[in-house]
Amino acid sequence: MSTQDKERAEIRFSSSRTLRKVPLKWEHPRNEQGGFVPLYDRKTYPHYTEEEIQKGLKDGWIKSREGLEARFAPDFSGVSDEEMGICAYEETTEGTPISPVFPNTSQGRFDLLKHVTENESVFGDVKTDIETWSRILFDNTHAVVDAQRGVVEISPRPAQPVPTK
């Protein structure tokens, strides 16, 4: 690769930050060392068919049904809307919280955005402003980090908005 090509090469990373609805009193599980246990979000990760589970058990990539179930966040569908809050998660490790749980109110959403803007990165050590965090978490847009410039860019094709109520 020539020097000119190296100067033009782009290094980009996709941000993996998302919003999850969890009970206001939810405490994400921790391991023996105090770190968060990564948990897949039941709503965004595919569910395995019985055939896939059987194949996984046979091939060894699923150790047990209980072990598979333990890789997912609990099903909160039985929790009332009044008892639910919102929490920012990173999904590089399948899902660990990067914020406390906040009420799903205008003030709660603002407080969550303030928290992630002041305390969290979008990718690596790249931080961004409150407006970009709002688009990432509440518009469910795709953020791309230009690692060379340390800039966060938002994809022009947003996914489905995350419902706020």
ABEGO torsion letter per residue (X at the ends): XBAAAAAABBBBBBBBBBBBBBBAABBBBBBAAGBBBBBBBAAABBBBBAAAAAAAAAAGABABAAAAAAABBBBAAABBAAABBBBBBBAAAGEBBABBBBBBBAAAAAAAAAAAAAABBABEABBBBAAAAAAAAAAGBBBBBBAAAGBBBBBABBBBBBBAX
